[in-house]
Amino acid sequence: MTLAHGREYLAIPGPSVMPDRVLQAMHRAAPNIYEGALADMVDAMIPDLKAVARTKHHAAIYICNGHGAWEAALTNVLSRGDRVLALCTGRFTHGWADVAVKLGAEVERLDFGNQGTVDHATFAEALAADKAHAIKAVLVAHVDTATSVRNDIKALRDILDKAGHPALLCVDCIASLACDTFEMDAWGVDVMISASQKGLMTPPGLGFVWFNDRADAAHARADMATLYWDWTPRSRPEFFYQYFGGTAPTHHLYGLREALTMIGEEGLENVWERHRRLAGAVWAAVAAWGQGGPLRFNVEDPALRTHAVTALSIGRENGKRLRNWLTENTGVTLGIGLGMYRRDDPEGDGFFRIGHMGHLNSHMVLGVLGSMEAGMTALGIDHGRGALEAAARACA
């Protein structure tokens, strides 16, 4: 007998929980993909897509995941042999840098480990050393999904401006969009990417690139752009099918339309605040549990954590056991410790992540936390007391 029967809860950092409204919007017959209602809907949706990114500039939609959006962004602003600086705070900027290498760019990586943000002095030194301004683009993740590290993007723009360096600031917001505060134009971001399956509450399959006029000027000089990835027809189409390089992802678009409507109804600032409050509930519980056991934050300083996902360690012998127990006995699935390995834990079994992004409320968060406490109790994992009370106070 198990208590896992009933509706399962996927508490991983994407794909996030999809609202019933989004699923219902997608449950319909195929539309005309050339003109009419679908085309009108997408035309009206583009301003809302820009609003979520807080930009007045350009947006392009791709049928791809976040890795595809990485490639789309790079191919539109780089030429083969261009130099790129990657600011790595975990797994995912390394992944973006790997794509740049495969495309023929010369990539320099500054690796700040799995627990820290970009060191601003080190970044400034790298820019100062580039006296010929050979660096054409700086790559950074606003939030690294694997580590839960959140970088100060406005500070990085200020460092670029102080150095008088013309490199494009390119930001991965796959994990943070519509979860953490992000201001593309106000923070001076030139290129920003994201995907549909996290804060945008839509099934995986859509990638997005937002770009300003500086980036578009770089595009005019770039030689990597291919027919499919070229953002010009997608952002300024003469015909509807050019938005997508061919057949539109019809049902994803219906879902995205409903998700953007839901964000607009709540208000983007309220969405950010909801994520902040619910992340605080998770952190309050983890802090209490950690007082009497092995559970630890990957990022100790809450000011440096994202509000979308919390990365944790609980000891090699406990992490996988706890995840498996929760899935089998409560119907709750936690995220694996992606890329989090240590010499004494080569498989990363002691790490896991709690996703708290997108379509989320207090009863969902408190349910996950209550299930975790049940799991630690059942498995005999030491933990401090008062965690659920602390989380409840954070939600009150």
C-alpha positions as CSV (number, residue, x, y, z in Angstrom):
1,M,0.0,0.0,0.0
2,T,1.2,3.5,-0.8
3,L,-0.2,7.0,-0.2
4,A,1.1,8.2,-3.6
5,H,-2.2,7.5,-5.4
6,G,-3.9,10.7,-6.4
7,R,-2.6,13.7,-8.4
8,E,1.2,13.6,-8.6
9,Y,3.2,16.8,-7.9
10,L,6.3,17.5,-10.0
11,A,8.5,19.8,-7.7
12,I,11.4,19.9,-10.2
13,P,12.8,23.1,-11.7
14,G,11.0,22.7,-15.0
15,P,8.9,21.5,-16.7
16,S,6.9,23.3,-14.1
17,V,3.3,22.6,-13.2
18,M,1.0,23.6,-16.1
19,P,-2.2,25.4,-15.1
20,D,-5.5,23.8,-16.1
21,R,-6.3,26.9,-18.0
22,V,-3.2,26.4,-20.2
23,L,-4.0,22.8,-20.8
24,Q,-7.6,23.6,-21.7
25,A,-6.5,26.3,-24.1
26,M,-4.4,23.7,-25.9
27,H,-7.2,21.1,-26.1
28,R,-8.7,22.1,-29.4
29,A,-8.6,21.2,-33.1
30,A,-5.8,22.3,-35.4
31,P,-6.2,25.9,-36.8
32,N,-5.4,27.5,-40.1
33,I,-1.7,28.1,-40.0
34,Y,-1.5,30.7,-42.7
35,E,-4.0,33.5,-41.8
36,G,-7.0,34.3,-39.6
37,A,-7.5,33.9,-35.9
38,L,-4.1,32.2,-35.1
39,A,-2.1,34.9,-36.9
40,D,-4.2,37.7,-35.2
41,M,-3.6,36.0,-31.8
42,V,0.2,35.8,-32.2
43,D,0.4,39.4,-33.5
44,A,-1.4,40.5,-30.3
45,M,0.7,38.3,-28.1
46,I,4.1,39.7,-29.1
47,P,3.7,42.9,-27.0
48,D,2.8,40.7,-24.0
49,L,5.9,38.6,-24.6
50,K,8.0,41.7,-24.6
51,A,6.3,42.9,-21.5
52,V,7.3,39.8,-19.5
53,A,11.0,40.5,-20.5
54,R,10.5,44.2,-19.7
55,T,11.7,45.3,-23.1
56,K,10.4,47.6,-25.8
57,H,12.7,46.1,-28.4
58,H,12.5,42.9,-30.4
59,A,11.3,39.3,-29.7
60,A,11.7,36.1,-31.7
61,I,10.0,32.8,-31.1
62,Y,11.6,29.4,-32.0
63,I,10.4,25.9,-31.9
64,C,13.1,24.5,-29.6
65,N,14.2,24.2,-26.0
66,G,16.6,26.4,-24.2
67,H,19.6,24.8,-25.8
68,G,18.2,25.9,-29.2
69,A,17.7,29.4,-27.8
70,W,21.4,29.4,-26.9
71,E,22.3,28.6,-30.5
72,A,19.8,31.1,-31.9
73,A,21.2,33.9,-29.9
74,L,24.8,33.2,-30.7
75,T,24.4,32.7,-34.4
76,N,22.6,36.0,-34.8
77,V,25.4,38.1,-33.2
78,L,28.7,36.3,-33.8
79,S,31.1,35.6,-36.6
80,R,33.4,32.6,-36.7
81,G,36.5,33.3,-34.8
82,D,34.9,36.0,-32.6
83,R,36.0,36.0,-29.0
84,V,33.4,35.3,-26.3
85,L,33.7,35.7,-22.5
86,A,31.6,33.2,-20.5
87,L,30.9,34.0,-16.8
88,C,30.2,30.5,-15.3
89,T,28.4,30.1,-12.0
90,G,27.4,26.5,-12.2
91,R,26.4,24.3,-15.1
92,F,24.5,26.2,-17.7
93,T,26.8,29.0,-18.8
94,H,29.3,26.3,-19.5
95,G,26.7,24.7,-21.7
96,W,26.1,27.9,-23.6
97,A,29.9,28.3,-23.9
98,D,30.1,24.8,-25.3
99,V,27.7,25.7,-28.1
100,A,29.7,28.8,-28.9
101,V,32.8,26.7,-29.3
102,K,31.0,24.3,-31.6
103,L,29.9,27.2,-33.7
104,G,33.5,28.4,-34.2
105,A,33.8,31.1,-31.6
106,E,36.9,31.5,-29.4
107,V,35.7,31.2,-25.8
108,E,37.3,32.3,-22.6
109,R,35.6,31.0,-19.4
110,L,35.8,32.5,-16.0
111,D,34.6,29.7,-13.6
112,F,33.2,30.9,-10.3
113,G,32.3,27.4,-9.1
114,N,29.0,26.0,-8.0
115,Q,28.2,28.1,-5.0
116,G,29.2,31.6,-5.9
117,T,28.1,34.5,-8.1
118,V,30.3,36.2,-10.7
119,D,33.1,38.0,-8.9
120,H,32.9,41.5,-10.1
121,A,36.5,42.4,-9.7
122,T,37.6,39.4,-11.8
123,F,35.2,40.4,-14.5
124,A,36.4,43.9,-14.5
125,E,40.0,42.7,-14.8
126,A,39.2,40.5,-17.8
127,L,37.6,43.5,-19.5
128,A,40.5,45.8,-18.7
129,A,42.9,43.2,-20.2
130,D,41.0,43.2,-23.5
131,K,42.4,46.5,-24.6
132,A,41.6,45.8,-28.3
133,H,38.0,45.0,-27.5
134,A,38.3,41.6,-29.0
135,I,35.5,40.2,-26.8
136,K,32.3,40.5,-28.8
137,A,29.9,39.0,-26.3
138,V,29.6,38.3,-22.6
139,L,27.5,35.2,-21.7
140,V,26.0,34.8,-18.2
141,A,23.0,33.0,-16.6
142,H,20.8,35.3,-14.5
143,V,20.0,32.1,-12.6
144,D,21.8,28.8,-12.8
145,T,19.1,26.1,-12.5
146,A,21.6,23.5,-11.2
147,T,23.1,25.6,-8.4
148,S,20.3,28.1,-7.6
149,V,22.8,30.9,-7.9
150,R,21.4,34.3,-9.0
151,N,23.7,36.9,-10.6
152,D,23.4,40.7,-10.4
153,I,22.9,41.5,-14.0
154,K,22.6,45.3,-13.5
155,A,26.0,45.3,-11.8
156,L,27.6,43.4,-14.7
157,R,26.2,46.1,-17.1
158,D,27.6,48.8,-14.9
159,I,31.1,47.1,-15.0
160,L,30.9,46.9,-18.8
161,D,29.9,50.6,-19.0
162,K,32.6,51.7,-16.6
163,A,35.2,49.9,-18.7
164,G,33.8,51.5,-21.9
165,H,33.7,48.0,-23.4
166,P,31.3,47.4,-26.3
167,A,30.7,43.7,-25.8
168,L,27.1,42.6,-25.9
169,L,25.7,41.5,-22.6
170,C,23.8,38.2,-23.3
171,V,21.8,36.7,-20.5
172,D,20.2,33.3,-20.0
173,C,16.9,33.8,-18.2
174,I,15.5,30.3,-18.8
175,A,15.1,29.6,-15.0
176,S,14.3,33.1,-13.9
177,L,11.8,34.7,-16.3
178,A,8.5,35.4,-14.6
179,C,10.0,34.1,-11.3
180,D,12.8,36.6,-10.3
181,T,12.8,40.3,-11.0
182,F,14.3,41.0,-14.4
183,E,14.5,44.3,-16.3
184,M,16.0,43.8,-19.7
185,D,16.0,47.4,-20.8
186,A,16.6,49.1,-17.5
187,W,19.5,46.8,-16.8
188,G,21.1,47.3,-20.2
189,V,20.8,43.7,-21.5
190,D,21.4,43.4,-25.2
191,V,20.3,39.8,-25.8
192,M,18.1,37.6,-23.5
193,I,16.9,34.1,-23.9
194,S,14.3,31.9,-22.2
195,A,12.0,29.0,-22.8
196,S,8.4,28.1,-22.3
197,Q,8.5,25.4,-19.6
198,K,9.4,27.2,-16.4
199,G,8.0,30.6,-15.3
200,L,5.9,30.8,-18.5
201,M,4.0,27.6,-17.4
202,T,3.7,26.2,-20.9
203,P,4.9,22.7,-22.1
204,P,8.6,22.4,-23.3
205,G,9.1,23.2,-26.9
206,L,9.3,27.0,-27.4
207,G,12.5,29.0,-27.1
208,F,12.6,32.8,-27.1
209,V,15.3,35.4,-27.9
210,W,14.8,39.1,-27.1
211,F,17.3,41.6,-28.5
212,N,17.8,45.3,-28.7
213,D,19.1,47.5,-31.5
214,R,22.7,47.2,-30.5
215,A,22.4,43.4,-30.9
216,D,20.6,43.9,-34.2
217,A,23.4,46.0,-35.5
218,A,25.8,43.2,-34.6
219,H,23.5,40.8,-36.4
220,A,24.1,42.8,-39.6
221,R,27.8,42.0,-39.4
222,A,27.6,38.4,-38.1
223,D,28.3,35.5,-40.4
224,M,26.9,32.6,-38.4
225,A,23.2,33.1,-39.0
226,T,21.5,30.4,-40.9
227,L,18.1,30.5,-42.6
228,Y,16.3,28.8,-39.7
229,W,17.9,30.7,-36.8
230,D,17.9,34.1,-38.4
231,W,15.9,36.4,-36.1
232,T,15.1,39.1,-38.7
233,P,12.0,37.4,-40.4
234,R,10.9,36.1,-37.0
235,S,10.9,39.5,-35.3
236,R,9.6,41.4,-38.4
237,P,7.7,38.9,-40.5
238,E,6.2,39.8,-43.8
239,F,4.1,36.6,-43.7
240,F,2.8,34.8,-40.7
241,Y,4.8,31.6,-41.2
242,Q,8.1,33.6,-41.0
243,Y,7.5,34.0,-37.2
244,F,8.4,30.3,-36.9
245,G,10.6,29.4,-39.9
246,G,7.7,27.3,-41.2
247,T,4.7,25.6,-39.6
248,A,3.6,27.3,-36.4
249,P,3.7,25.4,-33.1
250,T,0.0,25.9,-32.9
251,H,-1.0,24.3,-29.6
252,H,2.0,25.6,-27.8
253,L,1.0,29.1,-28.9
254,Y,-2.5,28.6,-27.5
255,G,-1.0,27.5,-24.2
256,L,1.4,30.4,-24.2
257,R,-1.3,32.9,-24.9
258,E,-3.3,31.7,-21.9
259,A,-0.2,31.7,-19.7
260,L,0.7,35.3,-20.6
261,T,-3.0,36.3,-19.9
262,M,-2.7,34.7,-16.5
263,I,0.6,36.6,-15.8
264,G,-1.1,39.8,-17.0
265,E,-4.1,39.3,-14.7
266,E,-2.0,38.8,-11.7
267,G,0.5,41.5,-12.6
268,L,4.2,40.8,-13.2
269,E,5.3,42.5,-10.0
270,N,2.8,40.4,-8.1
271,V,4.2,37.3,-9.8
272,W,7.7,38.2,-8.6
273,E,6.5,38.9,-5.1
274,R,4.6,35.6,-4.9
275,H,7.7,33.7,-5.9
276,R,9.7,35.6,-3.3
277,R,7.3,34.8,-0.5
278,L,7.0,31.1,-1.5
279,A,10.8,30.7,-1.8
280,G,11.0,32.2,1.7
281,A,8.8,29.5,3.0
282,V,11.0,26.8,1.5
283,W,14.1,28.5,2.9
284,A,12.5,28.8,6.4
285,A,11.8,25.1,6.5
286,V,15.3,24.1,5.2
287,A,17.0,26.4,7.7
288,A,15.0,24.7,10.6
289,W,15.7,21.2,9.4
290,G,19.4,22.0,9.0
291,Q,19.7,22.9,12.7
292,G,19.4,19.2,13.6
293,G,20.7,17.3,10.6
294,P,22.8,17.2,7.4
295,L,20.5,19.2,5.2
296,R,22.3,22.3,3.7
297,F,21.7,25.0,1.2
298,N,24.0,25.0,-1.8
299,V,24.0,28.8,-1.6
300,E,24.2,30.0,2.0
301,D,23.4,33.7,1.4
302,P,19.7,34.1,0.6
303,A,20.4,37.3,-1.3
304,L,22.3,35.3,-3.8
305,R,19.6,32.6,-4.4
306,T,16.9,32.5,-7.0
307,H,13.3,32.5,-6.1
308,A,12.7,29.8,-8.7
309,V,14.6,26.7,-7.3
310,T,16.5,25.8,-4.2
311,A,19.5,23.5,-4.5
312,L,20.3,21.4,-1.4
313,S,22.7,18.7,-0.1
314,I,21.8,16.1,2.5
315,G,24.6,13.6,2.4
316,R,25.5,11.0,-0.2
317,E,23.6,8.2,1.6
318,N,20.4,10.3,2.0
319,G,19.7,12.3,-1.1
320,K,18.6,9.7,-3.6
321,R,16.9,7.7,-0.8
322,L,14.8,10.7,0.1
323,R,13.8,11.5,-3.5
324,N,12.8,7.9,-4.2
325,W,10.8,7.6,-1.0
326,L,8.9,10.8,-1.8
327,T,8.0,9.6,-5.3
328,E,7.0,6.2,-4.2
329,N,5.1,7.1,-1.0
330,T,3.7,10.6,-1.5
331,G,3.5,11.3,-5.2
332,V,6.0,14.2,-4.9
333,T,9.0,14.3,-7.3
334,L,12.0,16.4,-6.4
335,G,14.7,17.5,-8.9
336,I,18.0,15.6,-9.1
337,G,21.3,17.3,-8.2
338,L,22.2,18.2,-11.8
339,G,25.9,18.4,-12.3
340,M,26.6,18.6,-8.5
341,Y,29.4,16.2,-7.9
342,R,32.1,16.0,-5.2
343,R,35.0,13.7,-4.7
344,D,33.2,11.9,-2.0
345,D,29.9,11.8,-4.0
346,P,30.9,11.1,-7.6
347,E,27.3,10.5,-8.7
348,G,25.8,13.5,-7.0
349,D,23.4,11.3,-5.0
350,G,23.6,13.7,-2.0
351,F,22.2,16.6,-3.9
352,F,18.6,17.5,-4.9
353,R,16.6,20.5,-5.9
354,I,13.1,21.8,-5.0
355,G,11.5,23.6,-7.9
356,H,9.1,26.4,-6.8
357,M,8.4,28.2,-10.1
358,G,5.4,29.2,-12.2
359,H,1.9,28.0,-11.3
360,L,2.5,27.7,-7.6
361,N,0.7,28.6,-4.4
362,S,1.2,28.2,-0.7
363,H,-0.7,24.9,-0.3
364,M,1.5,23.3,-3.0
365,V,4.7,24.5,-1.3
366,L,3.5,23.4,2.2
367,G,2.5,20.1,0.8
368,V,6.0,19.4,-0.6
369,L,7.6,20.5,2.7
370,G,5.2,18.3,4.7
371,S,6.0,15.4,2.5
372,M,9.7,16.0,2.9
373,E,9.4,16.0,6.6
374,A,7.5,12.7,6.4
375,G,10.2,11.2,4.3
376,M,13.0,12.3,6.6
377,T,11.1,10.9,9.5
378,A,10.4,7.6,7.8
379,L,14.0,7.1,6.7
380,G,15.5,8.1,10.0
381,I,17.3,11.1,8.6
382,D,18.2,13.6,11.4
383,H,16.5,17.0,11.0
384,G,15.7,19.9,13.2
385,R,12.2,20.7,14.5
386,G,9.8,23.5,13.7
387,A,10.3,23.6,10.0
388,L,6.7,23.4,9.0
389,E,5.7,26.0,11.5
390,A,8.4,28.3,10.1
391,A,7.2,27.8,6.6
392,A,3.6,28.4,7.6
393,R,4.6,31.7,9.2
394,A,6.4,32.7,6.0
395,C,3.2,32.1,4.0
396,A,1.0,33.9,6.5
